Amino acid sequence: MPPTRGRPIAIKLLILLLVPLTSLVGLWAFAAALTAGDGIRMLETDRLSTNLAQPSSELTTHLQNERLSSIQFVIAKRNPETLFVQRTLTDKAAEGLRELAGRQDDLTPAINAQLDLLFRQLDRLTQIRRDVDGPAPSPLDLINGYNQIIDASFRMYDALVLVPDLSLHRNGRALAMLVEAKEMLSRERAMISVVLGRGRVTSAEREAFAEWAATRRLLYSQALSQLDGELRAPYQALISSTMYQEFLEAEDTLRGQAVVGDLPADAATWPIDANNMWKAVEARQRAADALYAQRVAPAATGILMKITVAGGVGLVAVLASILLSLRFRKRLVRELAGLRDAATHLAQVRLPALVEQLRAGGKPPAGAGVEPLAVKAETAEVHDIVQAFNDVQRTAVDAALSQAGLRHGVNQVFVNLARRNQSLLHRQLMQLDGMERGTEDPVMLEDLFKLDHLTTRMRRHAESLIILSDQQPGRGWRNPVPIVDVLRAAVAEVEEYQRVEVLQPPPISLVGTAVTDVAHLMAELVENATLFSPPRTRVDLRTTSTPHGLTVEVEDRGLGLPREELDQLNERLAEKPEFDLAQSDRLGLFVVGRLAARHGIKVTLAPSPYGGLTARVMLPESLLADQPVLAGR
């Protein structure tokens, strides 16, 4: 079985070049993905800010105002028109947020989860309003109801994509803390309204107020520690102002107020302090948001520049690398393809033609040299390979010439020895023939006949050497010979001729020029049949006329051969075989193949019905004569 063909050099070079190119493309894609990812996140943040963050912030503001208006209505039972207007604004903001959120089809699971939570909390707004309009609602429960909705809005805001720039991200988170601190301030305003409206504070309300105040102060402390100087300065000034200190004193007083008791005299100023504080915080928040927005634009521009450099310039470099690599691959493949074609032509055309010429001529022809390979190569290694092929070519030609000379010499030795033996054996046969005619002793006559038969076999073996040397045997026939005499002559040259039965053939003759070779061919096949079958079995020779000639079958009752070996032998007999000294055990088949090729005879081996082999010899019509005549030398 021939070896499996490997991958072409073009594929291997492509794979070799793909390794650095893939790494280069991967690095470019990684860098482009990082910068593009920042740009995408920037665009995503801008889109989510427009469609979710700003509407959510607007809704939070309306909820804070509605919460304050609801508490004032519950405590004082006044300004119902203001509460109705505020509810309308809140519903409009909630409806706008739901509509914008419904248009977003590519939100992350975290944002979708927070949106679902916010909308579920908004669904509770109807019940909270019923409680506000009820006979005796709990102010703290109402405040907490609004708180839960606003907290859900803040959690949704936290899930949004933030600005990829680290500094902007830190300042953005700090501003978000300040927004939550503002919410704590809004809750404190609502609780101050409750306390002043009733003139006292319960333990639960005092604890809730204390928690909100502590959270607000903590958020201020954390946010201011993260803001840079320009954004922190307005809030730092607010904390240092007298207004903020007065509000802190109001917080401390309300946090420490007893469960039951009159409020201090300065409690009447608490709403004023809270409102002033609220207005100051709102003003600073608007200023901080505007300043932060101004910073986002240059950051977006810088990211776009990075995308341009990493994407555009990097892509140009990648494409240039790919083009150069492919050009190098194409040139090297072209050189190697030229070398391959030249070497293939040398191996499959030029050298085989020379070898065939040497075999046919029997001796080295004049001018048997082969021109060197001519391959245009710019690569040093390819040029060295071409030179090495030329050296191998010269060595192969020298070896072929030497082999041809050796084969010619061996053939001459075979022919000379065979001719001498043939001459001696012919003389020996003539002497034996004379001795057979001159003796009347039966025992002596039988011994002489055995010796005559042995000499005949020796003559056939000598002729086999002549045939293997592509020479003609010395004996031949001028006139056609009946096929029955040819078959009997072939059987007479076999040692165990007594086991061979020649069935009566048709009355057909064989042309004289083919008699000797056909008899020799049949003798080799019959001898193989007797050698490879049990001694007591019979070998049959059957002859059948066909439209295209005559078929002779030699059938034995041996063990046969495996199908694979049988196919190999038939393949060897189908063409003129080249004699191989390493396969001397198949010498008879080499002789049969040479003789069959010489006269256009087809020889095949097939399994016999008796378990052995059947050798079919198909003699073409050109070797047959219509009327048998007497044989003559």
C-alpha angles and dihedrals in degrees: 000000000000117000117264112266112246128222117291118258089245090062093046092049089048090051090046091051092043091065097066092031091052090048090049093047090045092052091047091047090047093051092042091047091051094051094036089048089056090049092047091048089048091052090043091051091049091049094047090045090055097041103033116006098052095042089046091050090049090050090049091053092051091047090052091050092046090050091054093044091048092052092048090049093049094047100040103018091225141120097033089162091060091050091049092051091047092050089052091052091048092051091049091051091047092049091049091051092050091050094050092045090052090059093057108092100166103056121139119254090249093056092045090051092051091046091053090050091049093050091048089053090048089054087063091059092087092058092046090054091050088054090050090052092045127103102259114007123177109246093209092051090050092050091048090049091057090041092060092054092048092046089054088052091053092049090052089051090052090057093057120106110266131211110286093221108099096220093046090046092053093047091044091054090048092052089049088055090052089052089054089047087055088054090054088051089051091053090049090053090053092049092048088055090052093048096047092044093056098030093230143058130228125224093251092050092048091051092048091049091048091051092050092048093049091048092050092051091047092050090049091051094049095042095049091050090058101041119093121238099270094051095038097050097077092049091044089054090049092053091050093049126104090237092060092047091052090051090050089053090051090050092050092048094050092045090055097041116125122247094251125021146086120296120245119266094252092056089096089071095054096090090049091051091048093048092048089048090049093051093047092050092048092051093050092046092054091048093047092048091051092048091047091051090053089056094049093061096061090044090054090048091051091050091050089052090052090050090051093050097041094040105035104032092036091051091051090051091048092049091048090051091049093049093048091047093049091048091051090047092049093050094047092045090050091053093046091046090053090049090048093050092048093047091045091051089049094048098040104032117015102038095040090049090051092047091048090049090051091049093047095046095048091218134051111281121228117267095017094158121124123226114247121257115271110206123161105228132164095182115091094218093051090048089052090050090052090052090048090051090052090052090049089048092054091047091048092049091049090048091048091050091047091047091049090051091047092048091049090050093048091049090051090050090049092048094046093048092044093048092050092047090045091053093047093045091049090053089046091053091051091051091047090049090053092047090050091054092047099051130074099181107112094209092048090045092053091050091049090049091052090050089049091052091048091051090050090055091048089052090053091052090050089052089051089063090051091049092050088054090056092248131130120250115248098239122070145153131243101195131048117272125209111258091234090061091048092053093046090049089052092049090049089062092058122092096224095041091144089073093055120092118194109205115214108278126207117275094267129133132213121229113256096241091062100040098091095044095045091048090050092047093050091046091056092050094046091048090052089050092053094043096051099043132071114279095242096049126097130242116211128206112200125180125200131181117231133185089256101041139295130322122207118191124199108196126185134179100229133124096279127214134276115268093245093054091044091054091050092052092048090049090052092048092049092070135034102276123224110232112247117197089205090066101053091141088071094050093126092054091051089054092047091049093050093048093045092050090049094059102027093253118157116219122186134173121217137169114274122230086235093059099263131083135289117209111202117201112192110197113200121235090248090070095052132086124207099225124039115232134185114283119245135175 
